[in-house]
Amino acid sequence: MTIPTSSPILLPVAVLVLWSLIMLGWLALTRLPTMKRLRMHPQKFPRTQDLGAALPAEVQWKADNYNHLMEQPTIFYAAALSLAMIGAGSGINLVLAWAYVGLRIVHSLVHATSNKVLVRFNLFLLSTAVLMALAVRLLINLL
């Protein structure tokens, strides 16, 4: 089997990687000035959960979302990279990958701004369904 050197599905992978880093930047640009303004010394909060509890909720939302982007999307990366490796990174698989990335970005924006929990939850459910479809299609391609 020849491993493709390029696959269309790698673009949504790269976009989600970049989006995760954007969220990390947003987290830093929000958290650090707030900690300075509130005179919160980092050593007072050696555990992340202690710092999160001490920060205003709208500041912590960015960190919570960044953490979310380090969780379920790891499954997306594994599935998308596997599809790229077997030469199945186009067509419906590419559409599903872009749908997943788009839904995760919208989820991030809702979470980091208004944090409407029901909206966020529905976006999470929809993105999970898309990810499940992508994973099933990976399995079918492998069988």
N, CA, C and O of each residue as an XYZ file, in Angstrom:
572
protein
N       0.844     -1.185      0.000
C       0.000      0.000      0.000
C       0.883      1.240      0.000
O       1.857      1.323      0.748
N       0.534      2.193     -0.839
C       1.244      3.461     -0.901
C       0.533      4.473     -0.018
O      -0.673      4.684     -0.147
N       1.277      5.092      0.870
C       0.695      6.117      1.743
C       0.676      7.432      0.979
O       1.713      7.888      0.496
N      -0.524      8.057      0.865
C      -0.608      9.325      0.135
C       0.208     10.411      0.836
O       0.256     10.479      2.065
N       0.842     11.248      0.036
C       1.628     12.340      0.623
C       0.755     13.535      0.974
O       1.163     14.409      1.739
N      -0.440     13.567      0.416
C      -1.357     14.655      0.720
C      -2.781     14.125      0.618
O      -3.076     13.256     -0.203
N      -3.636     14.646      1.442
C      -5.035     14.249      1.437
C      -5.874     15.462      1.801
O      -5.493     16.235      2.680
N      -7.018     15.643      1.133
C      -7.861     16.805      1.438
C      -8.307     16.869      2.900
O      -8.559     17.958      3.417
N      -8.407     15.732      3.567
C      -8.901     15.715      4.947
C      -7.886     16.315      5.927
O      -8.218     16.598      7.078
N      -6.660     16.503      5.463
C      -5.658     17.111      6.338
C      -5.920     18.596      6.573
O      -5.487     19.144      7.587
N      -6.619     19.249      5.657
C      -6.920     20.676      5.853
C      -7.847     20.906      7.046
O      -7.535     21.763      7.874
N      -8.975     20.187      7.184
C      -9.763     20.392      8.402
C      -9.000     20.001      9.676
O      -9.222     20.594     10.732
N      -8.117     19.023      9.586
C      -7.280     18.685     10.743
C      -6.431     19.897     11.121
O      -6.379     20.282     12.289
N      -5.773     20.489     10.141
C      -4.918     21.656     10.399
C      -5.726     22.833     10.937
O      -5.255     23.560     11.812
N      -6.935     23.025     10.423
C      -7.784     24.130     10.896
C      -8.152     23.925     12.364
O      -8.132     24.880     13.140
N      -8.486     22.697     12.758
C      -8.845     22.459     14.160
C      -7.623     22.607     15.071
O      -7.747     23.081     16.200
N      -6.455     22.207     14.591
C      -5.229     22.430     15.367
C      -5.028     23.926     15.576
O      -4.782     24.374     16.696
N      -5.132     24.694     14.503
C      -4.958     26.146     14.602
C      -6.021     26.763     15.502
O      -5.714     27.636     16.314
N      -7.274     26.315     15.366
C      -8.341     26.843     16.220
C      -8.037     26.578     17.692
O      -8.265     27.443     18.538
N      -7.531     25.404     17.999
C      -7.184     25.078     19.392
C      -6.132     26.047     19.916
O      -6.198     26.479     21.066
N      -5.170     26.385     19.079
C      -4.141     27.343     19.489
C      -4.697     28.755     19.624
O      -4.255     29.518     20.483
N      -5.659     29.103     18.784
C      -6.338     30.402     18.918
C      -7.061     30.464     20.260
O      -7.013     31.482     20.949
N      -7.728     29.374     20.627
C      -8.419     29.348     21.922
C      -7.422     29.454     23.078
O      -7.714     30.084     24.095
N      -6.255     28.841     22.924
C      -5.216     28.968     23.946
C      -4.783     30.431     24.075
O      -4.602     30.932     25.184
N      -4.619     31.109     22.944
C      -4.275     32.527     22.971
C      -5.355     33.368     23.628
O      -5.062     34.257     24.427
N      -6.615     33.080     23.285
C      -7.745     33.812     23.872
C      -7.772     33.588     25.382
O      -8.020     34.517     26.150
N      -7.517     32.360     25.796
C      -7.458     32.036     27.212
C      -6.388     32.893     27.890
O      -6.661     33.511     28.919
N      -5.197     32.939     27.340
C      -4.104     33.707     27.943
C      -4.411     35.204     27.949
O      -4.182     35.887     28.947
N      -4.932     35.708     26.827
C      -5.226     37.140     26.731
C      -6.356     37.573     27.658
O      -6.491     38.758     27.960
N      -7.160     36.629     28.106
C      -8.252     36.933     29.030
C      -7.821     36.689     30.477
O      -8.060     37.514     31.359
N      -7.185     35.547     30.700
C      -6.845     35.143     32.066
C      -5.740     35.997     32.682
O      -5.878     36.460     33.815
N      -4.662     36.209     31.962
C      -3.515     36.901     32.558
C      -3.827     38.332     32.993
O      -3.469     38.709     34.109
N      -4.483     39.149     32.151
C      -4.833     40.496     32.629
C      -5.811     40.472     33.816
O      -5.736     41.321     34.704
N      -6.718     39.503     33.821
C      -7.661     39.402     34.941
C      -6.924     39.050     36.221
O      -7.204     39.618     37.277
N      -5.998     38.128     36.136
C      -5.224     37.760     37.326
C      -4.411     38.955     37.827
O      -4.295     39.176     39.033
N      -3.858     39.712     36.903
C      -3.083     40.897     37.296
C      -3.988     41.933     37.962
O      -3.655     42.492     39.007
N      -5.145     42.178     37.330
C      -6.080     43.171     37.867
C      -6.581     42.777     39.258
O      -6.748     43.633     40.126
N      -6.817     41.484     39.464
C      -7.321     41.002     40.753
C      -6.200     40.658     41.737
O      -6.450     40.165     42.837
N      -4.958     40.927     41.317
C      -3.778     40.653     42.144
C      -3.742     39.187     42.608
O      -3.539     38.887     43.785
N      -3.943     38.311     41.653
C      -3.932     36.869     41.935
C      -2.557     36.312     41.578
O      -2.210     36.211     40.402
N      -1.792     35.959     42.576
C      -0.473     35.372     42.319
C      -0.653     33.894     41.949
O      -1.367     33.172     42.645
N      -0.019     33.438     40.867
C      -0.204     32.060     40.412
C       0.112     31.005     41.483
O      -0.524     29.952     41.521
N       1.080     31.282     42.341
C       1.451     30.299     43.357
C       0.327     30.053     44.365
O       0.302     29.019     45.031
N      -0.593     31.000     44.473
C      -1.738     30.818     45.372
C      -2.709     29.767     44.851
O      -3.573     29.289     45.586
N      -2.560     29.411     43.577
C      -3.487     28.481     42.925
C      -2.701     27.377     42.222
O      -2.657     27.335     40.993
N      -2.079     26.483     42.994
C      -1.238     25.460     42.367
C      -2.023     24.435     41.550
O      -1.454     23.776     40.679
N      -3.308     24.293     41.817
C      -4.138     23.371     41.036
C      -5.043     24.179     40.114
O      -5.609     25.197     40.511
N      -5.167     23.716     38.902
C      -5.962     24.417     37.900
C      -7.386     24.663     38.383
O      -7.943     25.738     38.159
N      -7.974     23.673     39.044
C      -9.357     23.835     39.500
C      -9.484     24.940     40.545
O     -10.527     25.591     40.620
N      -8.457     25.166     41.346
C      -8.496     26.255     42.331
C      -8.496     27.611     41.632
O      -9.237     28.518     42.009
N      -7.659     27.731     40.616
C      -7.612     28.981     39.857
C      -8.944     29.206     39.147
O      -9.484     30.313     39.173
N      -9.468     28.175     38.521
C     -10.747     28.291     37.810
C     -11.868     28.750     38.719
O     -12.712     29.551     38.316
N     -11.883     28.248     39.942
C     -12.936     28.624     40.886
C     -12.788     30.073     41.353
O     -13.773     30.708     41.730
N     -11.566     30.593     41.328
C     -11.326     31.956     41.801
C     -11.525     33.008     40.718
O     -11.717     34.185     41.025
N     -11.481     32.601     39.468
C     -11.639     33.551     38.364
C     -13.118     33.806     38.071
O     -13.959     32.951     38.348
N     -13.438     34.969     37.516
C     -14.814     35.191     37.054
C     -15.184     34.133     36.006
O     -14.340     33.726     35.207
N     -16.417     33.701     36.014
C     -16.864     32.614     35.138
C     -16.562     32.885     33.672
O     -16.089     31.998     32.961
N     -16.834     34.111     33.212
C     -16.638     34.405     31.786
C     -15.171     34.355     31.384
O     -14.865     34.209     30.200
N     -14.273     34.470     32.328
C     -12.846     34.312     32.050
C     -12.510     32.822     31.973
O     -11.764     32.386     31.095
N     -13.066     32.058     32.896
C     -12.775     30.627     32.960
C     -13.363     29.853     31.776
O     -12.845     28.797     31.414
N     -14.429     30.362     31.174
C     -15.050     29.664     30.045
C     -14.039     29.380     28.932
O     -14.087     28.320     28.309
N     -13.127     30.319     28.682
C     -12.141     30.112     27.608
C     -11.238     28.927     27.939
O     -10.927     28.111     27.071
N     -10.822     28.840     29.201
C      -9.969     27.720     29.628
C     -10.741     26.404     29.568
O     -10.205     25.380     29.145
N     -11.984     26.439     29.989
C     -12.802     25.223     29.931
C     -12.930     24.738     28.490
O     -12.847     23.540     28.217
N     -13.132     25.684     27.574
C     -13.277     25.283     26.180
C     -11.967     24.756     25.618
O     -11.962     23.774     24.876
N     -10.859     25.394     25.962
C      -9.566     24.892     25.510
C      -9.367     23.446     25.983
O      -8.898     22.596     25.226
N      -9.727     23.182     27.234
C      -9.628     21.812     27.757
C     -10.509     20.859     26.952
O     -10.103     19.731     26.670
N     -11.697     21.299     26.585
C     -12.586     20.466     25.774
C     -11.940     20.149     24.423
O     -12.104     19.049     23.896
N     -11.213     21.109     23.870
C     -10.561     20.896     22.579
C      -9.382     19.922     22.680
O      -8.868     19.459     21.661
N      -8.960     19.615     23.896
C      -7.906     18.624     24.095
C      -8.495     17.240     24.378
O      -7.749     16.275     24.540
N      -9.807     17.137     24.439
C     -10.457     15.874     24.777
C     -11.012     15.183     23.534
O     -10.268     14.485     22.845
N     -12.289     15.356     23.231
C     -12.921     14.627     22.137
C     -12.238     14.804     20.775
O     -12.178     13.838     20.015
N     -11.730     15.975     20.435
C     -11.081     16.099     19.130
C      -9.907     15.145     18.917
O      -9.508     14.924     17.774
N      -9.352     14.581     19.968
C      -8.274     13.605     19.753
C      -8.800     12.405     18.961
O      -8.061     11.798     18.185
N     -10.062     12.069     19.155
C     -10.676     10.985     18.372
C     -10.792     11.419     16.912
O     -10.529     10.635     16.001
N     -11.185     12.668     16.700
C     -11.261     13.199     15.343
C      -9.899     13.125     14.651
O      -9.804     12.691     13.503
N      -8.845     13.550     15.357
C      -7.515     13.520     14.750
C      -7.136     12.099     14.348
O      -6.627     11.875     13.250
N      -7.384     11.144     15.234
C      -7.044      9.747     14.929
C      -7.820      9.259     13.712
O      -7.251      8.628     12.821
N      -9.112      9.548     13.673
C      -9.944      9.084     12.549
C      -9.539      9.764     11.249
O      -9.370      9.102     10.225
N      -9.385     11.073     11.286
C      -9.057     11.817     10.062
C      -7.675     11.436      9.535
O      -7.502     11.256      8.330
N      -6.699     11.313     10.415
C      -5.359     10.939      9.964
C      -5.343      9.509      9.431
O      -4.632      9.208      8.473
N      -6.117      8.642     10.046
C      -6.227      7.263      9.543
C      -6.853      7.248      8.154
O      -6.384      6.544      7.260
N      -7.921      8.033      7.981
C      -8.551      8.124      6.659
C      -7.570      8.668      5.622
O      -7.541      8.197      4.485
N      -6.777      9.648      6.007
C      -5.767     10.190      5.082
C      -4.761      9.108      4.708
O      -4.382      8.986      3.543
N      -4.332      8.331      5.684
C      -3.317      7.306      5.440
C      -3.798      6.206      4.496
O      -3.009      5.642      3.739
N      -5.103      5.904      4.546
C      -5.605      4.825      3.683
C      -6.174      5.363      2.372
O      -6.750      4.614      1.583
N      -6.009      6.655      2.151
C      -6.459      7.244      0.896
C      -7.955      7.478      0.819
O      -8.522      7.528     -0.272
N      -8.601      7.622      1.974
C     -10.051      7.821      2.015
C     -10.401      9.177      2.631
O     -11.401      9.305      3.339
N      -9.573     10.187      2.357
C      -9.779     11.493      2.963
C     -10.500     12.495      2.097
O     -10.255     13.697      2.197
N     -11.395     12.011      1.240
C     -12.158     12.931      0.393
C     -13.624     12.514      0.413
O     -14.017     11.643      1.189
N     -14.425     13.133     -0.438
C     -15.846     12.786     -0.535
C     -16.593     13.038      0.757
O     -16.389     14.057      1.417
N     -17.462     12.103      1.116
C     -18.298     12.256      2.315
C     -17.443     12.345      3.574
O     -17.817     13.026      4.528
N     -16.303     11.666      3.585
C     -15.425     11.749      4.761
C     -14.898     13.167      4.954
O     -14.780     13.646      6.081
N     -14.587     13.823      3.861
C     -14.125     15.206      3.928
C     -15.262     16.121      4.396
O     -15.042     17.018      5.210
N     -16.456     15.899      3.891
C     -17.623     16.693      4.314
C     -17.853     16.522      5.813
O     -18.089     17.498      6.524
N     -17.784     15.288      6.287
C     -17.968     15.021      7.723
C     -16.868     15.695      8.545
O     -17.137     16.245      9.613
N     -15.641     15.651      8.051
C     -14.535     16.286      8.777
C     -14.759     17.794      8.897
O     -14.589     18.367      9.974
N     -15.141     18.434      7.791
C     -15.406     19.877      7.838
C     -16.600     20.183      8.738
O     -16.590     21.182      9.457
N     -17.625     19.339      8.707
C     -18.786     19.548      9.577
C     -18.362     19.487     11.042
O     -18.781     20.314     11.851
N     -17.529     18.504     11.375
C     -17.059     18.370     12.748
C     -16.277     19.613     13.175
O     -16.519     20.169     14.246
N     -15.353     20.036     12.342
C     -14.529     21.205     12.669
C     -15.403     22.451     12.808
O     -15.240     23.220     13.755
N     -16.317     22.651     11.881
C     -17.216     23.806     11.958
C     -18.047     23.805     13.231
O     -18.197     24.836     13.886
N     -18.581     22.652     13.573
C     -19.396     22.551     14.791
C     -18.558     22.803     16.041
O     -19.032     23.427     16.990
N     -17.314     22.320     16.046
C     -16.452     22.551     17.209
C     -16.083     24.026     17.335
O     -15.978     24.540     18.448
N     -15.890     24.701     16.230
C     -15.580     26.138     16.291
C     -16.788     26.913     16.806
O     -16.645     27.786     17.662
N     -17.970     26.602     16.296
C     -19.181     27.273     16.790
C     -19.375     26.959     18.270
O     -19.725     27.845     19.050
N     -19.150     25.701     18.665
C     -19.241     25.306     20.071
C     -18.299     26.170     20.924
O     -18.679     26.652     21.991
N     -17.072     26.355     20.440
C     -16.104     27.181     21.169
C     -16.587     28.609     21.330
O     -16.489     29.190     22.411
N     -17.109     29.173     20.253
C     -17.572     30.556     20.304
C     -18.729     30.730     21.280
O     -18.781     31.712     22.021
N     -19.653     29.779     21.277
C     -20.771     29.839     22.235
C     -20.229     29.684     23.655
O     -20.592     30.447     24.550
N     -19.363     28.699     23.855
C     -18.830     28.424     25.186
C     -18.030     29.606     25.731
O     -18.155     29.949     26.906
N     -17.221     30.222     24.898
C     -16.326     31.283     25.357
C     -16.995     32.643     25.502
O     -16.428     33.549     26.112
N     -18.193     32.797     24.950
C     -18.863     34.104     25.007
C     -20.110     34.056     25.891
O     -20.057     34.468     27.050
N     -21.205     33.569     25.371
C     -22.457     33.573     26.130
C     -22.601     32.369     27.048
O     -23.307     32.434     28.055
N     -21.944     31.284     26.710
C     -22.004     30.016     27.438
C     -23.439     29.546     27.670
O     -23.794     29.111     28.765
N     -24.243     29.641     26.638
C     -25.617     29.112     26.696
C     -25.506     27.594     26.705
O     -25.205     26.983     25.680
N     -25.748     26.991     27.854
C     -25.458     25.574     28.048
C     -26.270     24.680     27.117
O     -25.720     23.726     26.568
N     -27.541     24.948     26.923
C     -28.340     24.090     26.041
C     -27.888     24.196     24.588
O     -27.873     23.197     23.869
N     -27.525     25.380     24.161
C     -27.003     25.557     22.799
C     -25.690     24.802     22.671
O     -25.472     24.062     21.711
N     -24.831     24.997     23.641
C     -23.525     24.330     23.644
C     -23.686     22.814     23.659
O     -22.982     22.107     22.937
N     -24.598     22.320     24.467
C     -24.834     20.879     24.571
C     -25.346     20.315     23.251
O     -24.910     19.248     22.818
N     -26.264     21.024     22.615
C     -26.779     20.553     21.322
C     -25.691     20.550     20.248
O     -25.642     19.649     19.411
N     -24.834     21.547     20.274
C     -23.704     21.560     19.336
C     -22.763     20.392     19.619
O     -22.238     19.773     18.694
N     -22.555     20.098     20.883
C     -21.711     18.960     21.256
C     -22.331     17.651     20.769
O     -21.639     16.801     20.210
N     -23.636     17.495     20.984
C     -24.304     16.267     20.525
C     -24.209     16.112     19.013
O     -23.928     15.026     18.507
N     -24.444     17.202     18.303
C     -24.382     17.155     16.842
C     -22.961     16.835     16.370
O     -22.780     16.020     15.465
N     -21.968     17.461     16.967
C     -20.588     17.179     16.570
C     -20.201     15.744     16.920
O     -19.441     15.111     16.188
N     -20.714     15.233     18.024
C     -20.449     13.842     18.398
C     -21.071     12.889     17.389
O     -20.460     11.881     17.035
N     -22.265     13.189     16.926
C     -22.915     12.346     15.909
C     -22.101     12.356     14.613
O     -21.938     11.319     13.970
N     -21.594     13.526     14.235
C     -20.762     13.624     13.030
C     -19.477     12.821     13.218
O     -19.041     12.115     12.308
N     -18.877     12.932     14.394
C     -17.659     12.176     14.679
C     -17.924     10.675     14.656
O     -17.100      9.904     14.164
N     -19.070     10.261     15.186
C     -19.438      8.846     15.158
C     -19.560      8.367     13.709
O     -19.086      7.282     13.369
N     -20.187      9.166     12.870
C     -20.319      8.798     11.452
C     -18.943      8.680     10.797
O     -18.704      7.765     10.010
N     -18.049      9.596     11.119
C     -16.703      9.545     10.561
C     -15.977      8.283     11.029
O     -15.299      7.627     10.239
N     -16.116      7.947     12.295
C     -15.470      6.748     12.840
C     -16.031      5.477     12.208
O     -15.284      4.546     11.908
N     -17.339      5.442     12.007
C     -17.968      4.280     11.364
C     -17.466      4.156      9.926
O     -17.170      3.056      9.460
N     -17.373      5.275      9.234
C     -16.883      5.246      7.852
C     -15.421      4.797      7.802
O     -15.014      4.116      6.861
N     -14.641      5.171      8.799
C     -13.262      4.684      8.884
C     -13.255      3.162      9.011
O     -12.525      2.472      8.300
N     -14.065      2.658      9.914
C     -14.124      1.210     10.117
C     -14.555      0.492      8.838
O     -13.971     -0.527      8.470
N     -15.568      1.016      8.169
C     -16.030      0.416      6.926
C     -14.912      0.410      5.880
O     -14.724     -0.577      5.168
N     -14.176      1.515      5.796
C     -13.066      1.593      4.839
C     -11.952      0.603      5.162
O     -11.235      0.148      4.271
N     -11.818      0.282      6.423
C     -10.763     -0.647      6.834
C     -11.156     -2.110      6.649
O     -10.298     -2.986      6.541
N     -12.454     -2.360      6.615
C     -12.907     -3.765      6.504
C     -12.869     -4.290      5.084
O     -13.220     -5.445      4.844
